Amino acid sequence: MEQAVPMDITALENGPLKVTAAGAGAGELVLTDHDGTLIDLEGKDTVFLCRCGGSTNKPFCDGTHTKVGFDGARAAVEAEGA
C-alpha cells in the first residue's frame, strides 16, 4: 500500500483548487482518475485543479474560470450555515 502524501488544499478565490505537497520531504503528489489510473504529474509538488467545470484540460485548471466569470460562492455557502 502506498503511503499517503500530506498535502495542503486551498480554494483560490473564484479560481481553481491549489493542491501542494505539505511539509519538508513530503514527496510527490499522486493523482488518479475515477478508475484508479495514475495521472502523470511529472514530479510536480503543486497542481491547480479545475473548480469551474469549463477547463479543456480537466482535471487541471486552464484559466477558463476567468473567461466564464466563475464565482466560487464561498460567501453564499457561509451565509446558508453550511
C-alpha positions in Angstrom: 0.0 0.0 0.0 1.3 3.4 -1.0 2.0 5.9 1.9 -0.2 9.0 1.8 1.5 12.3 1.0 0.4 15.1 3.3 -1.0 18.0 1.3 -2.5 21.4 1.6 -5.6 22.2 -0.5 -6.6 25.9 -1.0 -9.7 27.0 -2.8 -8.5 30.1 -4.6 -11.0 33.0 -4.8 -13.1 32.4 -7.8 -10.5 30.1 -9.2 -9.1 26.5 -9.0 -8.1 24.3 -6.1 -4.4 24.7 -5.4 -3.0 21.3 -4.2 0.5 21.3 -2.7 2.6 18.6 -1.1 2.9 19.7 2.5 5.9 19.7 4.8 9.6 19.0 4.3 10.2 15.9 2.3 6.5 15.4 1.7 7.3 13.8 -1.7 5.3 14.0 -5.0 1.6 14.4 -5.3 -0.3 11.3 -6.6 -3.5 11.8 -8.6 -5.7 9.1 -10.0 -8.8 9.2 -12.1 -12.2 7.5 -11.2 -10.8 4.1 -12.3 -7.7 4.4 -10.2 -5.5 5.1 -13.3 -2.5 7.2 -12.3 -2.5 10.7 -13.9 1.1 11.8 -14.7 2.1 14.8 -12.7 5.8 14.8 -13.9 7.2 15.0 -10.4 5.2 18.2 -9.5 4.6 19.1 -5.9 1.9 21.6 -6.8 -1.1 21.4 -9.2 -4.2 23.5 -9.8 -7.4 21.6 -10.2 -10.4 23.0 -12.1 -13.3 24.0 -10.0 -15.4 25.8 -12.6 -16.0 22.8 -14.8 -15.0 24.6 -18.0 -11.4 23.6 -18.4 -10.4 21.8 -21.6 -7.5 20.2 -19.7 -9.5 18.5 -16.9 -8.8 17.8 -14.1 -6.3 20.7 -14.3 -7.2 24.4 -14.5 -6.6 26.1 -17.8 -7.8 29.6 -16.8 -11.3 29.2 -18.2 -12.7 30.4 -14.9 -11.6 34.0 -15.8 -13.5 33.9 -19.1 -16.7 32.4 -17.9 -17.0 34.6 -14.7 -16.8 31.6 -12.3 -18.0 32.6 -8.8 -16.7 30.3 -6.0 -19.7 31.4 -3.9 -18.0 30.8 -0.6 -19.9 33.7 1.0 -23.2 32.2 -0.1 -22.3 28.9 1.4 -21.3 30.5 4.7 -24.5 32.6 4.7 -26.5 29.4 4.5 -24.7 28.0 7.5 -23.2 25.0 5.7 
